[in-house]
Structure formats: structure tokens, C-alpha cells
Amino acid sequence: MRRALLVPGWFSQFLVDKGWNPSGVLRSISVTMKPDHSSAEDEVVQLERRFWDEAANPAFVEEVFADEGITIFEPAEVIEKAEVVERSATAEQWTQVKLEDVTARQLTPDCVVVAYQGTARKKGEKKDYRRSICSTYVRRGGRWQLGATVHTEVKRQKS
């Protein structure tokens, strides 16, 4: 059994009106997640979702990305925190974000792994960004930080 969360336009506007969406860009985000999860897993999934919303916000990335953290893009591009923050300063905002088949596992009290199929598009792009994503979060000083994330392209099978 899965549940879906779709942020309707009126709720997105409510968040913008309350100042909770600094980019001012309205977008819907769909998350499909299995129901057997902990509150830590919920918290991390919400944080992972925020990375899509805040990808163009260097202050957010600086705060939430662990100092020793890495991002890995297929086939073998490893990016450290400083470059991730630098890239976020010039990044385009994601729209039409979908997180599907989300699986989150709390491996220890201070470590949660979340894996899912992510689909999004940047303004002006004609093609979706589709990736299998696995992110590992660690809790330090009472707050979750992204320690590592791997993005692997989802290849379409030919019929």
C-alpha cells in the first residue's frame, strides 16, 4: 500500500503568502511512499523533497549539506560540498517534481537512507531529469544533514 501526497496549487499559494517559499515559484510535488516508516524517516523524506525546492538556494544547501558530504552523478562525477553550494548559486529552479516509490530506512538512530525515482524539469528544458536516487542523511547536533547522494540515470527500455 502506498500513499501519495500532492501539494495542490491553493496550498502552494498559501505557503508563498506565508513566506515559506523563497523562490516564489509555484510547483506541485508528488511523493509516493510506503506506509511503514518512522518519524525520522518522514523527516528525512521531507528534507530530501526540500532539496528539490531549494536547489537554487545556496544558504539552504550550505546549512543542510554535511561538510564532508558528496554528490555522485553517473558515471563517476564526485562533487564535494563547496562545489555543490557553488553550483546552487547559478542553478535553475526545478518544476514538476515527482518522488516515486520512496523507500526510507533508519539504519541507526542517527542515519537514514532514502531511495526513490525522481523526475523533474528545469524551466526552459524540454526533457525531464529522471534519476534513481539514493541519499544518506546523518543526524548531528539534533539536525539531519545530507551526507551522500547518488543520482543514476533512468534509461528507457526500447520496445
SVG drawing of the C-alpha trace seen along z (x, -y; Angstrom):
<svg xmlns="http://www.w3.org/2000/svg" viewBox="-6 -36 41 40">
<polyline fill="none" stroke="black" stroke-width="0.4" points="0.0,0.0 1.3,-3.4 0.1,-6.9 0.5,-9.9 1.0,-13.5 0.2,-16.1 0.6,-19.7 -2.3,-21.5 -2.0,-24.9 -4.0,-26.7 -1.8,-25.2 1.4,-26.2 0.0,-29.8 -0.8,-29.7 2.9,-28.8 4.1,-31.6 1.8,-34.0 3.2,-32.9 6.8,-33.5 7.7,-29.8 8.7,-29.5 11.5,-32.0 11.8,-31.4 8.1,-32.4 7.8,-29.6 4.6,-27.5 5.0,-23.8 3.4,-20.6 5.4,-17.9 4.2,-14.3 5.6,-11.8 4.6,-8.1 5.8,-6.3 5.2,-3.0 3.3,-3.4 5.7,-1.5 8.1,-4.2 9.4,-6.1 9.1,-9.8 12.8,-10.1 12.3,-8.6 9.4,-11.0 11.5,-14.0 14.4,-12.9 12.0,-12.3 10.6,-15.9 14.1,-17.2 15.1,-15.4 12.0,-16.8 13.1,-20.3 16.4,-19.8 14.4,-19.8 12.6,-23.0 15.8,-24.7 18.3,-23.5 18.9,-27.1 19.3,-28.4 22.9,-28.3 22.1,-29.2 19.9,-26.1 22.4,-23.8 25.2,-25.2 23.2,-24.5 21.8,-21.1 24.7,-19.5 27.2,-17.9 30.7,-19.4 32.1,-16.0 29.2,-15.3 29.4,-14.2 27.1,-14.1 27.8,-11.4 26.4,-11.8 26.6,-8.9 29.0,-7.8 31.6,-8.9 31.4,-12.6 32.0,-13.1 31.2,-16.6 32.2,-17.9 30.2,-20.4 31.9,-23.6 31.1,-22.8 27.6,-21.8 27.0,-25.1 28.7,-27.0 26.5,-25.3 23.3,-26.0 24.0,-29.7 23.5,-29.5 21.1,-26.6 17.7,-26.9 14.6,-26.0 13.1,-22.5 9.5,-22.3 7.1,-19.3 8.9,-17.4 7.9,-13.8 9.4,-11.5 8.0,-8.0 8.5,-4.6 10.1,-6.3 11.8,-3.8 13.3,-5.2 15.2,-3.1 16.5,-4.3 19.8,-2.3 20.8,-3.7 19.2,-6.3 21.4,-8.9 21.4,-7.6 18.5,-7.4 18.8,-6.2 16.1,-7.3 15.9,-5.8 13.4,-6.7 12.7,-7.5 13.0,-11.3 11.6,-13.2 11.7,-16.9 12.3,-19.6 14.1,-22.9 12.5,-26.0 13.0,-26.1 14.1,-22.4 12.1,-20.1 13.4,-16.9 12.7,-15.6 15.5,-14.8 14.8,-11.2 17.1,-9.5 17.2,-6.7 18.4,-8.5 19.8,-7.2 20.6,-9.7 22.1,-9.1 21.4,-11.5 23.2,-11.7 21.9,-13.5 24.4,-15.8 23.6,-18.2 20.0,-17.2 19.6,-18.1 19.7,-16.0 22.3,-16.6 22.8,-15.1 26.0,-13.0 25.9,-11.4 23.6,-11.3 23.9,-9.2 21.9,-10.1 21.8,-7.3 20.1,-8.0 16.9,-6.0 17.3,-4.6 14.2,-3.9 13.9,-0.4 13.3,-0.1 10.1,1.8"/>
</svg>
